[in-house]
Structure formats: C-alpha cells, structure tokens
C-alpha cells in the first residue's frame, strides 16, 4: 500500500542530540559478524530517547489508516510452491519450550502464527491492554519506515545506532561498561536463566517492558540494550565493510538486486541489520544486548521481539539536547 505523506505528524521533541564524529565500531570479543573492529564516522543527528510505543503507533494508524505488513493478504507469487490455503496474514511469535532443547533449530521456539500483528502481538486472543507504553512489535521494516516518514523523521543507520548506544563509552562491551550485570544489577530487559525454557525473570519482565524501565545510557537514551531489537537502514553483510557514499546505493549481502528494498515475484526478500538485542537474549544462546551486536532480519518479517525508534538529521521543533 502507499506510504502516508511524510511529515504529516508533528515531530517529537523527545529526541537526544548525538554529536557527529568518529568512533570505534564493532567488537573482536564476541561474534564473527561484529568484526572487524574499525573506525566509523557519522554526522550529527537526533535519535528518539525511547523506542516507539504501542500508543504512538496506534495514533499513526488511526490518523492514516495504515495497514501493517503482517495484516495484509499474502501474495502467493512470493511463496512459490506453497498451498494458497495456508497463506494467511500473521507473524512470528516466541513460544518457550517445556525443557532444554538443542539450540541449532530455532523452529522449536519460533512459530508463524496467523492473526499475529502489532494489535495482537502473540496471536488471536491477545491484545494491547496495559501495553500502551511498551514498544510496538510485529512491525516489518516498511512499517517502521512509514511511521518515521509520517513523523517527518527516518530510521537510523547501523553506525548511527551503534554510536548512540555506546553513550560515550568508547570500546565498552555494554551500554553501561564492561560487565553484563555490574554488582548483580539487571540494567536491561533480557533473559535470565537457560534459554529457551527457563526464564527466571530477575529483571521483573517475562516479555517486553515499558519503555524507559531501566537507566538511560550516557546520552540519555533508554533501552539501547534488550527489550526489543530495533531496525536500522543498513543492508546486512556478514561482516563490517567500509561504506563510501560515492559508491552508489547501499546494496550488500541480502539486498534485492535492484537495491529498491522491494522483491520481485520469486525473489528472496532482502535483509536489514537489526541492533540492540531483546528480552529473549540469554548468555547461553544470544549474548547480543550490546552496542556492537548485530543480526540480519528479512524485511518482510515481523516478530514479537522487534521494534524501532526514529532518527532525524535536524533538530525537531522544541527539542533540547
């Protein structure tokens, strides 16, 4: 469907100023895709202090009539060989296992649930009651872009996101330093226990938490680790590579061949970089609630642990650093 006209909603002033400059991006201490450690340079920009909430996204939908990707009928041309009777709109929902399982098969804890969407994040029979201040989830990349355009904003690049998440702590492993749980404190909404079956909820939350439930980083940004993964604009590549604006569109591994972000019939959808980790990140499986951590996500995918926040190259009206 057509995207709403850009800038048709007032820009929020609840954004933090992130000064431009060079910083050390990536990590050599954790997963291969975070390498090589390199110097990245960004321009000054502004970033939402918190992830976009259910209430904020609901206001966008009410104002524009926007229908998210997970709510639209599926095009059989994108799923060659599939039974058309099985192609119902829906999204991915995490379902904990009853006990320990081998961790190489994600289908043991992820299920495609027809009827799951941002309105019903865990499927039919679930809703947003009591979740107005939780981050919106079950939003595909184009849904996040549409909301940002409506606000007169955009999504951040991977480098912008990582610079902001570091909060001024150059080279630190986490948004708050080098220890995951300093003094035994839970500083982000993550998984405590053995994934995917034993969640001890030491941080107080089994799923998402209200945005801003944990201390901000050095730039005044909340939940840059844990709670929900967040979309960035970068096409996924298996390792960091130098990016030069003079070299054309940002087509990388997983990008559609025409660089448009839209797949032709029968073409595999591209993958964008997501950052930050989520409430499902556990040290025994996914120690990714760190600024350098990164994962690929198909742009036609919506899940119950993925949201976004907006960025802007200029200060929104009324904003203060």
Backbone as numpy.savetxt, mean C-alpha at the origin, in Angstrom:
# Nx Ny Nz CAx CAy CAz Cx Cy Cz
-13.98 2.38 -15.93 -14.82 3.57 -15.93 -13.95 4.81 -15.93
-14.51 5.93 -16.33 -13.75 7.18 -16.36 -13.40 7.61 -14.94
-12.21 8.18 -14.79 -11.81 8.71 -13.49 -12.50 10.04 -13.24
-12.77 10.36 -11.96 -13.34 11.66 -11.64 -12.40 12.78 -12.07
-12.98 13.94 -12.32 -12.16 15.09 -12.71 -11.17 15.42 -11.61
-9.90 15.67 -11.95 -8.90 15.97 -10.93 -9.19 17.28 -10.23
-8.85 17.29 -8.96 -8.95 18.51 -8.19 -10.37 18.92 -7.86
-11.34 17.98 -7.89 -12.72 18.34 -7.61 -13.06 18.26 -6.14
-12.11 17.88 -5.30 -12.29 17.91 -3.86 -11.23 18.83 -3.27
-11.53 19.51 -2.17 -10.52 20.38 -1.56 -9.34 19.57 -1.05
-8.13 20.03 -1.33 -6.94 19.34 -0.85 -6.86 19.44 0.67
-6.43 18.37 1.31 -6.32 18.39 2.76 -5.06 19.14 3.17
-5.14 19.76 4.33 -3.97 20.42 4.88 -3.19 19.49 5.79
-3.70 18.28 6.04 -3.06 17.36 6.97 -1.97 16.57 6.27
-0.99 17.31 5.76 0.14 16.72 5.05 1.43 17.25 5.66
2.47 16.45 5.59 3.77 16.85 6.12 4.70 17.22 4.97
5.52 18.23 5.20 6.52 18.64 4.23 7.73 17.72 4.33
8.11 17.12 3.21 9.29 16.27 3.15 10.32 16.97 2.27
11.38 17.43 2.88 12.39 18.18 2.14 13.09 17.30 1.12
13.35 17.88 -0.06 14.07 17.16 -1.08 15.54 16.99 -0.72
16.20 16.13 -1.47 17.61 15.88 -1.25 17.96 14.43 -1.52
19.17 14.07 -1.18 19.66 12.71 -1.40 19.65 11.93 -0.10
19.41 10.62 -0.22 19.42 9.75 0.96 19.83 8.35 0.53
20.18 7.54 1.52 20.56 6.16 1.26 19.31 5.30 1.21
19.05 4.69 0.06 17.84 3.91 -0.17 18.19 2.42 -0.25
17.31 1.58 0.27 17.52 0.14 0.22 18.22 -0.37 1.45
18.43 -1.70 1.48 19.09 -2.35 2.61 19.82 -3.59 2.11
20.98 -3.87 2.69 21.73 -5.08 2.36 21.55 -6.15 3.43
20.70 -5.89 4.42 20.63 -6.76 5.60 19.44 -7.70 5.64
18.49 -7.57 4.70 17.27 -8.35 4.81 16.99 -9.14 3.53
16.13 -8.65 2.64 15.71 -9.41 1.47 16.42 -8.94 0.21
16.64 -9.87 -0.76 17.42 -9.52 -1.96 16.84 -8.36 -2.75
15.50 -8.23 -2.79 14.90 -7.18 -3.61 15.15 -5.78 -3.07
15.70 -5.67 -1.87 16.00 -4.36 -1.29 17.39 -3.86 -1.69
18.09 -4.67 -2.44 19.45 -4.32 -2.87 19.44 -3.85 -4.32
20.51 -3.14 -4.73 21.64 -2.70 -3.91 21.31 -1.41 -3.15
21.99 -1.23 -2.04 21.91 0.05 -1.35 22.49 1.11 -2.26
21.78 2.22 -2.41 22.23 3.24 -3.36 21.75 4.61 -2.90
22.26 5.63 -3.52 21.84 7.00 -3.24 20.68 7.37 -4.15
19.59 7.84 -3.56 18.44 8.31 -4.32 18.23 9.79 -4.02
17.72 10.49 -4.99 17.50 11.93 -4.84 16.06 12.26 -5.22
15.39 13.02 -4.38 14.01 13.42 -4.64 13.87 14.93 -4.53
12.80 15.45 -5.08 12.43 16.85 -4.91 11.57 16.99 -3.65
11.49 18.20 -3.14 10.62 18.47 -1.99 9.17 18.16 -2.35
8.44 17.53 -1.43 7.04 17.21 -1.67 6.30 17.15 -0.34
5.01 16.97 -0.43 4.16 16.84 0.75 3.51 15.46 0.75
3.31 14.90 1.95 2.74 13.56 2.06 1.71 13.53 3.18
0.60 12.83 2.95 -0.41 12.67 3.99 0.23 12.13 5.27
-0.17 12.69 6.38 0.35 12.20 7.66 -0.21 10.82 8.00
-1.37 10.52 7.47 -2.03 9.25 7.74 -2.51 8.63 6.44
-2.71 7.32 6.45 -3.30 6.65 5.30 -4.74 7.12 5.12
-5.23 7.06 3.90 -6.61 7.43 3.60 -7.54 6.46 4.33
-8.56 7.01 4.98 -9.46 6.20 5.81 -10.72 5.78 5.04
-11.45 4.86 5.66 -12.73 4.45 5.09 -13.68 5.63 4.95
-13.73 6.50 5.96 -14.64 7.65 5.91 -14.26 8.59 4.77
-12.97 8.81 4.57 -12.51 9.69 3.49 -12.81 9.08 2.14
-12.58 7.79 1.99 -12.86 7.15 0.72 -14.36 7.11 0.45
-15.16 6.92 1.49 -16.62 6.93 1.33 -17.10 8.28 0.84
-16.49 9.37 1.33 -16.87 10.70 0.87 -16.57 10.87 -0.61
-15.46 10.34 -1.05 -15.09 10.36 -2.47 -16.12 9.60 -3.32
-16.48 8.41 -2.88 -17.45 7.60 -3.62 -18.81 8.30 -3.66
-19.23 8.88 -2.53 -20.51 9.56 -2.47 -20.54 10.77 -3.40
-19.41 11.47 -3.52 -19.36 12.68 -4.33 -19.26 12.38 -5.82
-18.69 11.23 -6.17 -18.38 10.96 -7.58 -19.13 9.77 -8.18
-19.65 8.89 -7.33 -20.26 7.67 -7.83 -19.24 6.65 -8.30
-18.01 6.81 -7.90 -16.94 5.92 -8.34 -17.21 4.48 -7.92
-16.91 3.54 -8.82 -17.03 2.11 -8.55 -15.63 1.51 -8.58
-15.22 0.87 -7.50 -13.86 0.35 -7.43 -13.69 -0.89 -8.29
-12.43 -1.20 -8.52 -12.09 -2.35 -9.38 -12.73 -3.63 -8.86
-12.70 -3.85 -7.55 -13.21 -5.09 -6.97 -14.73 -5.20 -7.06
-15.39 -4.10 -7.38 -16.86 -4.11 -7.47 -17.36 -4.26 -8.91
-16.47 -4.21 -9.87 -16.88 -4.23 -11.28 -16.95 -5.65 -11.83
-17.83 -5.89 -12.79 -17.88 -7.21 -13.44 -16.52 -7.53 -14.06
-16.15 -8.79 -14.00 -14.86 -9.21 -14.55 -14.97 -9.46 -16.05
-13.97 -9.03 -16.78 -13.92 -9.20 -18.23 -13.32 -10.57 -18.55
-14.08 -11.49 -19.13 -13.54 -12.82 -19.43 -12.29 -12.78 -20.30
-12.12 -11.72 -21.10 -10.94 -11.62 -21.96 -9.65 -11.54 -21.15
-9.75 -11.06 -19.90 -8.57 -10.96 -19.06 -8.26 -12.28 -18.35
-9.14 -13.26 -18.46 -8.97 -14.53 -17.76 -9.22 -15.68 -18.73
-8.35 -15.82 -19.73 -8.56 -16.84 -20.76 -8.63 -18.24 -20.16
-9.63 -19.00 -20.59 -9.79 -20.37 -20.11 -10.62 -20.51 -18.86
-10.95 -19.40 -18.20 -11.73 -19.48 -16.96 -13.20 -19.69 -17.27
-13.89 -20.38 -16.38 -15.33 -20.57 -16.49 -16.02 -19.23 -16.25
-16.73 -18.67 -17.24 -17.38 -17.37 -17.05 -18.31 -17.32 -15.85
-18.91 -18.46 -15.49 -19.82 -18.49 -14.34 -19.10 -18.27 -13.01
-17.77 -18.40 -13.04 -16.99 -18.22 -11.81 -16.39 -16.82 -11.70
-16.59 -16.01 -12.73 -15.97 -14.69 -12.76 -16.87 -13.66 -12.09
-16.87 -13.67 -10.78 -17.67 -12.73 -10.00 -16.75 -11.68 -9.37
-17.19 -10.43 -9.28 -16.36 -9.40 -8.63 -16.03 -9.80 -7.20
-14.83 -9.46 -6.77 -14.40 -9.78 -5.42 -12.98 -9.35 -5.20
-12.40 -9.84 -4.12 -11.05 -9.43 -3.75 -10.44 -10.50 -2.85
-9.16 -10.30 -2.51 -8.44 -11.26 -1.69 -8.61 -10.97 -0.21
-8.88 -12.03 0.54 -9.10 -11.92 1.98 -8.18 -12.90 2.70
-7.51 -12.43 3.75 -6.67 -13.30 4.57 -7.53 -14.16 5.48
-7.20 -15.44 5.53 -7.90 -16.38 6.39 -6.87 -17.19 7.17
-6.74 -16.95 8.47 -5.72 -17.67 9.24 -5.94 -19.18 9.20
-4.84 -19.90 9.24 -4.93 -21.36 9.27 -5.17 -21.82 10.71
-5.53 -23.09 10.86 -5.83 -23.63 12.18 -4.58 -24.05 12.95
-3.48 -24.13 12.25 -2.23 -24.53 12.87 -1.08 -24.25 11.94
0.15 -24.65 12.33 1.32 -24.40 11.48 1.18 -25.07 10.12
1.63 -24.37 9.09 1.62 -24.90 7.72 2.92 -24.50 7.05
3.32 -25.23 5.99 4.49 -24.79 5.23 4.24 -23.40 4.65
5.27 -22.57 4.64 5.08 -21.17 4.27 5.37 -20.88 2.80
5.47 -21.89 1.98 5.76 -21.66 0.56 4.48 -21.53 -0.27
3.31 -21.82 0.30 2.06 -21.82 -0.46 1.07 -20.83 0.14
1.05 -19.61 -0.43 0.19 -18.56 0.13 -1.29 -18.86 -0.02
-1.65 -19.80 -0.90 -3.08 -20.10 -1.07 -3.68 -20.76 0.16
-2.83 -21.14 1.11 -3.35 -21.72 2.36 -3.94 -20.65 3.27
-3.57 -19.40 3.06 -4.13 -18.34 3.92 -4.74 -17.17 3.14
-4.61 -17.15 1.83 -5.28 -16.13 1.03 -6.37 -16.79 0.19
-7.53 -16.16 0.12 -8.62 -16.69 -0.69 -9.28 -15.55 -1.46
-9.61 -15.82 -2.72 -10.40 -14.86 -3.49 -11.85 -15.02 -3.05
-12.44 -13.93 -2.53 -13.79 -13.98 -1.97 -14.72 -13.11 -2.81
-15.63 -13.72 -3.58 -16.61 -12.93 -4.32 -17.41 -12.04 -3.37
-17.58 -10.79 -3.75 -18.32 -9.85 -2.91 -17.47 -9.05 -1.96
-16.20 -9.42 -1.80 -15.31 -8.61 -0.97 -14.97 -7.32 -1.71
-14.99 -6.21 -1.00 -14.67 -4.91 -1.58 -14.35 -3.96 -0.43
-14.09 -2.71 -0.76 -13.79 -1.74 0.30 -14.96 -1.60 1.25
-16.19 -1.82 0.77 -17.38 -1.73 1.63 -17.53 -2.94 2.53
-17.07 -4.08 2.05 -17.16 -5.36 2.78 -15.78 -6.00 2.73
-14.84 -5.49 3.52 -13.43 -5.86 3.32 -13.11 -7.33 3.54
-13.95 -8.03 4.28 -13.69 -9.46 4.49 -14.74 -10.32 3.80
-15.55 -9.71 2.93 -16.51 -10.46 2.16 -17.94 -10.21 2.57
-18.91 -10.85 1.92 -20.33 -10.65 2.23 -20.60 -10.88 3.72
-21.44 -10.01 4.26 -21.75 -10.10 5.68 -20.87 -9.25 6.56
-19.79 -8.67 6.00 -18.95 -7.74 6.74 -19.20 -6.34 6.24
-18.94 -5.34 7.08 -19.15 -3.96 6.69 -18.14 -3.07 7.40
-18.36 -1.77 7.35 -17.42 -0.80 7.91 -17.86 -0.25 9.25
-18.79 -0.89 9.90 -19.26 -0.41 11.20 -18.09 -0.32 12.18
-17.89 0.87 12.74 -16.80 1.08 13.68 -15.44 1.24 13.05
-15.39 1.28 11.72 -14.10 1.32 11.02 -13.89 2.62 10.24
-14.63 3.67 10.54 -14.49 4.91 9.79 -13.06 5.44 9.80
-12.36 5.28 10.93 -11.02 5.84 11.05 -9.93 4.80 10.78
-10.30 3.65 10.24 -9.32 2.66 9.80 -8.93 2.94 8.36
-7.75 2.49 7.94 -7.36 2.72 6.54 -8.27 1.96 5.59
-8.65 2.59 4.49 -9.42 1.89 3.48 -8.55 0.80 2.87
-9.13 -0.36 2.63 -8.43 -1.48 2.00 -9.28 -1.98 0.84
-8.82 -3.03 0.21 -9.49 -3.59 -0.98 -9.59 -2.54 -2.10
-8.54 -1.75 -2.25 -8.48 -0.75 -3.32 -7.34 -1.12 -4.26
-7.65 -1.26 -5.54 -6.63 -1.51 -6.56 -5.89 -0.21 -6.86
-4.82 -0.33 -7.64 -3.99 0.84 -7.92 -4.80 1.96 -8.55
-5.65 1.65 -9.53 -6.39 2.72 -10.21 -7.41 3.38 -9.28
-7.88 2.65 -8.27 -8.79 3.24 -7.29 -8.06 4.29 -6.46
-6.85 3.94 -6.04 -6.05 4.88 -5.27 -5.70 6.11 -6.11
-5.35 5.90 -7.37 -5.05 7.03 -8.25 -6.27 7.93 -8.45
-7.44 7.32 -8.59 -8.65 8.11 -8.81 -8.96 8.97 -7.60
-8.83 8.40 -6.40 -9.06 9.19 -5.19 -8.07 10.36 -5.12
-6.79 10.06 -5.36 -5.78 11.10 -5.28 -6.07 12.23 -6.27
-6.46 11.89 -7.49 -6.78 12.91 -8.49 -7.95 13.76 -8.04
-8.96 13.13 -7.45 -10.13 13.86 -6.95 -9.72 14.88 -5.90
-8.71 14.53 -5.13 -8.23 15.44 -4.10 -7.24 16.47 -4.64
-6.93 16.39 -5.91 -5.92 17.30 -6.46 -4.52 16.91 -6.04
-4.31 15.63 -5.79 -3.02 15.13 -5.33 -2.57 14.01 -6.26
-1.67 13.17 -5.79 -1.15 12.05 -6.56 -0.67 11.00 -5.57
-0.19 9.88 -6.08 0.44 8.87 -5.24 1.95 9.11 -5.20
2.62 8.72 -4.13 4.07 8.92 -4.05 4.84 7.90 -4.86
6.03 8.27 -5.27 6.96 7.31 -5.86 7.55 6.45 -4.74
8.21 5.36 -5.13 8.84 4.52 -4.13 9.92 5.28 -3.36
10.73 6.05 -4.07 11.80 6.80 -3.40 11.22 7.85 -2.45
10.18 8.57 -2.88 9.54 9.53 -1.99 9.01 8.83 -0.74
8.35 7.70 -0.95 7.75 6.99 0.18 8.83 6.55 1.17
9.92 5.99 0.65 10.97 5.50 1.55 11.67 6.64 2.28
11.92 7.74 1.57 12.52 8.91 2.22 11.64 9.37 3.38
10.34 9.44 3.13 9.41 9.90 4.16 9.35 8.92 5.32
9.33 7.62 5.02 9.21 6.60 6.07 10.41 6.62 7.01
11.56 6.97 6.49 12.76 6.97 7.33 12.73 8.07 8.39
11.96 9.09 8.17 11.78 10.10 9.20 13.05 10.80 9.62
14.04 10.83 8.74 15.30 11.50 9.07 16.35 10.58 9.66
16.02 9.30 9.88 16.98 8.36 10.44 17.72 7.66 9.30
18.79 8.23 8.87 19.55 7.71 7.73 20.09 6.32 8.04
19.74 5.35 7.20 20.29 4.01 7.32 19.69 3.14 8.40
18.74 3.63 9.17 18.14 2.82 10.24 17.27 1.72 9.63
17.17 0.60 10.33 16.39 -0.53 9.83 14.89 -0.26 9.89
14.45 0.45 10.93 13.02 0.69 11.15 12.75 2.19 11.18
11.50 2.55 11.16 11.13 3.97 11.17 11.56 4.66 12.45
11.84 3.88 13.49 12.16 4.43 14.81 13.58 4.10 15.25
14.35 3.34 14.48 15.70 2.97 14.86 16.07 1.59 14.34
16.94 0.91 15.06 17.46 -0.37 14.57 16.90 -1.59 15.28
16.07 -1.40 16.29 15.47 -2.53 17.00 13.99 -2.64 16.62
13.50 -3.86 16.32 12.09 -3.99 15.94 11.13 -3.69 17.08
11.52 -4.03 18.30 10.65 -3.82 19.46 11.48 -3.22 20.60
11.85 -1.96 20.48 12.73 -1.35 21.49 12.09 -1.37 22.87
12.81 -1.95 23.82 12.29 -2.03 25.18 11.03 -2.87 25.28
10.81 -3.74 24.29 9.61 -4.57 24.29 8.37 -3.86 23.81
8.50 -2.62 23.33 7.35 -1.84 22.88 6.94 -2.22 21.47
5.64 -2.23 21.22 5.10 -2.44 19.89 4.85 -1.06 19.27
5.64 -0.69 18.27 5.57 0.64 17.69 4.85 0.66 16.35
4.28 -0.48 15.97 3.52 -0.56 14.72 2.54 -1.72 14.83
1.52 -1.68 14.01 0.53 -2.75 13.98 1.04 -3.87 13.08
1.61 -4.90 13.70 2.17 -6.03 12.97 1.66 -7.33 13.59
2.19 -8.45 13.13 1.78 -9.77 13.63 2.76 -10.23 14.70
2.25 -10.54 15.89 3.08 -11.12 16.93 2.65 -12.57 17.13
3.60 -13.48 17.06 3.29 -14.89 17.13 3.78 -15.58 15.88
3.27 -16.76 15.61 3.70 -17.54 14.46 2.68 -17.44 13.34
3.09 -16.78 12.26 2.24 -16.64 11.08 2.14 -18.00 10.39
0.96 -18.35 9.81 -0.29 -17.59 9.69 -1.41 -18.06 10.61
-1.04 -18.62 11.77 -2.09 -19.22 12.61 -2.16 -18.65 14.01
-1.05 -18.19 14.56 -1.01 -17.75 15.96 -0.72 -16.26 16.03
-1.76 -15.47 16.26 -1.60 -14.03 16.40 -1.84 -13.65 17.86
-0.78 -13.29 18.57 -0.88 -12.99 20.00 -1.47 -11.62 20.27
-1.55 -10.77 19.24 -2.16 -9.44 19.36 -1.55 -8.60 20.48
-0.24 -8.68 20.63 0.41 -7.91 21.68 0.30 -6.41 21.44
0.06 -6.02 20.19 -0.11 -4.60 19.88 -1.55 -4.15 20.03
-2.46 -5.08 20.36 -3.85 -4.73 20.59 -4.77 -4.90 19.40
-4.24 -5.34 18.26 -5.06 -5.41 17.05 -4.84 -6.73 16.31
-5.95 -7.34 15.90 -5.88 -8.57 15.10 -5.84 -8.25 13.62
-6.48 -7.16 13.23 -6.48 -6.74 11.82 -6.00 -5.29 11.76
-6.68 -4.43 11.02 -6.24 -3.04 10.92 -6.51 -2.28 12.22
-5.76 -1.23 12.41 -5.93 -0.33 13.55 -6.37 1.04 13.03
-7.03 1.84 13.86 -7.31 3.22 13.44 -6.02 3.93 13.07
-6.07 4.74 12.01 -4.85 5.44 11.60 -4.37 6.33 12.73
-3.06 6.37 12.93 -2.50 7.20 13.99 -2.51 6.56 15.36
-2.69 5.24 15.44 -2.75 4.57 16.74 -1.37 4.40 17.37
-0.32 4.53 16.58 1.04 4.35 17.07 1.83 5.64 16.88
2.95 5.82 17.59 3.68 7.09 17.52 4.14 7.41 16.10
4.17 8.71 15.75 4.64 9.11 14.42 6.16 9.00 14.32
6.65 9.03 13.09 8.10 9.03 12.91 8.63 10.46 13.01
9.89 10.65 12.67 10.51 11.95 12.84 9.94 13.05 11.97
9.19 12.70 10.93 8.55 13.69 10.07 7.07 13.89 10.41
6.63 13.28 11.50 5.24 13.44 11.90 4.28 12.58 11.10
4.79 11.50 10.51 3.96 10.60 9.70 3.60 9.35 10.50
2.35 8.95 10.40 1.87 7.80 11.15 1.79 6.55 10.27
2.05 5.41 10.88 1.83 4.10 10.24 2.63 3.93 8.95
3.85 4.43 8.94 4.71 4.16 7.80 5.31 2.76 7.91
5.01 2.07 8.98 5.35 0.66 9.16 4.11 -0.05 9.66
3.79 -1.19 9.07 2.66 -1.98 9.54 1.31 -1.38 9.18
0.29 -1.92 9.76 -1.12 -1.60 9.52 -1.54 -2.03 8.13
-1.23 -1.25 7.07 -1.51 -1.71 5.71 -0.34 -1.35 4.80
-0.08 -2.21 3.82 0.82 -1.86 2.74 0.25 -0.65 2.00
1.11 0.07 1.30 0.66 1.25 0.58 1.20 1.26 -0.85
0.34 1.67 -1.79 0.71 1.74 -3.19 1.73 2.86 -3.44
2.66 2.61 -4.35 3.50 3.67 -4.92 3.36 3.61 -6.44
3.91 4.58 -7.12 3.75 4.67 -8.57 4.78 3.87 -9.35
5.81 3.35 -8.69 6.89 2.68 -9.42 6.47 1.30 -9.92
6.84 1.01 -11.18 6.71 -0.36 -11.67 7.73 -1.23 -10.94
7.32 -2.46 -10.66 8.19 -3.38 -9.93 9.39 -3.81 -10.77
10.56 -3.81 -10.13 11.74 -4.46 -10.66 12.33 -5.30 -9.53
12.95 -6.42 -9.87 13.38 -7.37 -8.86 14.45 -6.80 -7.94
15.21 -5.84 -8.43 16.18 -5.14 -7.60 16.16 -3.67 -7.98
16.68 -2.85 -7.09 16.75 -1.42 -7.39 17.65 -1.18 -8.59
17.23 -0.27 -9.44 18.08 0.18 -10.53 18.02 1.69 -10.58
19.05 2.28 -11.18 19.05 3.73 -11.33 17.93 4.16 -12.26
17.25 5.24 -11.92 16.16 5.76 -12.74 16.52 7.18 -13.17
16.45 7.44 -14.47 16.77 8.77 -14.99 15.55 9.26 -15.77
15.08 10.43 -15.43 13.87 10.96 -16.05 14.01 11.12 -17.56
15.23 11.28 -18.04 15.43 11.50 -19.47 15.23 10.24 -20.30
15.11 9.13 -19.65 15.11 7.85 -20.37 13.73 7.36 -20.73
12.70 8.16 -20.58 11.37 7.74 -21.02 10.51 7.26 -19.86
9.38 6.63 -20.18 8.43 6.21 -19.15 9.05 5.17 -18.23
8.46 5.08 -17.00 9.03 4.22 -15.97 8.58 2.78 -16.17
8.97 2.19 -17.29 8.60 0.81 -17.59 9.67 -0.10 -17.03
9.29 -1.01 -16.16 10.22 -1.96 -15.59 9.64 -3.35 -15.63
10.25 -4.26 -14.91 9.76 -5.63 -14.87 8.30 -5.63 -14.43
7.46 -6.31 -15.17 6.05 -6.41 -14.80 5.20 -5.31 -15.39
5.79 -4.29 -15.99 4.99 -3.21 -16.56 4.35 -3.67 -17.86
3.12 -3.22 -18.15 2.54 -3.50 -19.47 3.48 -3.01 -20.56
3.49 -3.67 -21.68 4.48 -3.38 -22.71 4.36 -1.98 -23.28
3.17 -1.39 -23.18 3.04 -0.03 -23.71 3.23 1.03 -22.63
3.52 0.61 -21.40 3.77 1.56 -20.32 2.53 2.28 -19.84
1.35 1.87 -20.29 0.14 2.62 -19.98 -0.46 2.27 -18.63
-0.13 1.10 -18.09 -0.77 0.66 -16.87 -2.05 -0.09 -17.12
-2.49 -0.19 -18.37 -3.72 -0.90 -18.71 -3.36 -2.07 -19.62
-3.79 -3.26 -19.24 -3.46 -4.45 -20.03 -4.43 -4.64 -21.17
-3.90 -5.07 -22.30 -4.74 -5.45 -23.42 -5.30 -6.84 -23.15
-6.38 -7.25 -23.84 -6.92 -8.59 -23.63 -5.84 -9.66 -23.75
-5.79 -10.52 -22.74 -4.81 -11.60 -22.74 -3.44 -11.21 -22.22
-3.22 -9.93 -21.93 -1.91 -9.49 -21.43 -1.91 -9.53 -19.91
-0.82 -9.99 -19.33 -0.70 -10.04 -17.88 -0.62 -8.61 -17.34
-1.37 -8.34 -16.29 -1.34 -7.01 -15.70 0.03 -6.72 -15.11
0.40 -5.45 -15.09 1.66 -5.05 -14.51 1.61 -5.08 -13.00
2.79 -4.88 -12.39 2.91 -4.88 -10.94 3.59 -3.59 -10.49
3.05 -2.99 -9.48 3.64 -1.79 -8.88 4.29 -2.16 -7.55
5.17 -1.28 -7.09 5.82 -1.47 -5.80 4.87 -1.03 -4.68
4.73 -1.87 -3.67 4.03 -1.47 -2.45 5.04 -1.43 -1.31
4.76 -0.58 -0.33 5.73 -0.32 0.73 5.08 -0.34 2.10
5.90 -0.63 3.12 5.50 -0.39 4.50 5.12 -1.60 5.33
4.80 -2.73 4.69 4.35 -3.87 5.48 2.93 -3.68 5.98
2.44 -4.64 6.76 1.05 -4.58 7.22 0.89 -5.29 8.55
-0.35 -5.38 9.00 -0.64 -6.10 10.23 -0.40 -7.59 10.10
-0.12 -8.07 8.89 0.17 -9.49 8.67 1.67 -9.77 8.62
2.51 -8.77 8.80 3.96 -8.97 8.76 4.45 -9.57 10.07
5.08 -10.75 9.96 5.60 -11.45 11.14 7.05 -11.81 10.93
7.88 -11.72 11.96 9.31 -12.03 11.80 9.57 -13.43 11.25
8.67 -14.39 11.50 8.92 -15.75 11.01 8.59 -15.92 9.53
8.02 -14.87 8.91 7.62 -15.00 7.50 7.88 -13.76 6.68
7.51 -12.60 7.18 7.55 -11.37 6.38 8.00 -10.21 7.25
9.30 -10.09 7.44 9.83 -9.01 8.27 9.97 -7.76 7.41
8.82 -7.22 7.01 8.84 -6.13 6.04 8.20 -4.85 6.56
8.04 -4.70 7.86 7.54 -3.41 8.37 8.73 -2.47 8.59
9.44 -2.20 7.47 10.65 -1.40 7.47 10.64 -0.47 6.25
11.31 0.68 6.33 11.32 1.61 5.18 11.86 1.02 3.90
12.90 0.17 3.98 13.52 -0.37 2.77 12.72 -1.51 2.15
11.82 -2.12 2.92 11.09 -3.28 2.43 10.19 -2.91 1.25
10.02 -3.86 0.34 9.24 -3.61 -0.86 8.70 -4.93 -1.38
7.55 -4.87 -2.02 6.96 -6.05 -2.63 6.27 -5.65 -3.93
6.08 -6.60 -4.85 5.29 -6.32 -6.04 3.82 -6.60 -5.79
2.95 -5.84 -6.40 1.50 -6.11 -6.33 0.90 -5.85 -7.70
0.13 -6.81 -8.19 -0.54 -6.64 -9.47 -1.53 -5.48 -9.38
-1.56 -4.65 -10.42 -2.41 -3.46 -10.36 -3.90 -3.79 -10.42
-4.23 -5.03 -10.79 -5.64 -5.43 -10.80 -6.03 -6.17 -9.54
-5.23 -6.02 -8.48 -5.45 -6.76 -7.23 -5.91 -5.82 -6.13
-6.89 -6.29 -5.35 -7.30 -5.60 -4.13 -7.23 -6.62 -3.00
-6.69 -6.22 -1.86 -6.55 -7.14 -0.73 -6.95 -6.43 0.56
-7.13 -7.23 1.61 -7.59 -6.68 2.89 -6.45 -6.09 3.72
-5.23 -6.03 3.16 -4.12 -5.43 3.92 -3.35 -4.41 3.10
-4.02 -3.80 2.10 -3.36 -2.86 1.20 -4.20 -1.60 1.04
-3.59 -0.45 1.34 -4.25 0.85 1.19 -3.32 1.84 0.53
-3.41 3.12 0.92 -2.57 4.14 0.27 -2.66 5.45 1.04
-1.76 6.36 0.70 -1.83 7.76 1.14 -1.43 8.62 -0.05
-1.77 9.90 0.01 -1.55 10.80 -1.11 -0.32 11.68 -0.91
0.23 12.10 -2.03 1.37 13.01 -2.05 1.02 14.21 -2.91
1.82 15.27 -2.78 1.63 16.47 -3.60 2.98 17.15 -3.79
3.18 17.66 -4.99 4.43 18.38 -5.26 4.38 19.82 -4.78
3.20 20.29 -4.42 3.06 21.65 -3.89 2.22 21.61 -2.63
2.38 22.63 -1.82 1.70 22.66 -0.53 0.20 22.83 -0.71
-0.62 22.00 -0.06 -2.07 22.23 -0.11 -2.42 23.49 0.68
-3.53 24.10 0.34 -3.96 25.33 1.00 -4.07 25.11 2.49
-3.48 26.00 3.26 -3.60 25.94 4.70 -2.64 25.01 5.38
-1.78 24.30 4.61 -0.87 23.35 5.20 0.27 24.06 5.89
0.72 23.47 6.98 1.91 23.95 7.68 2.85 22.78 7.88
4.16 23.01 7.81 5.12 21.91 7.97 4.97 21.22 9.33
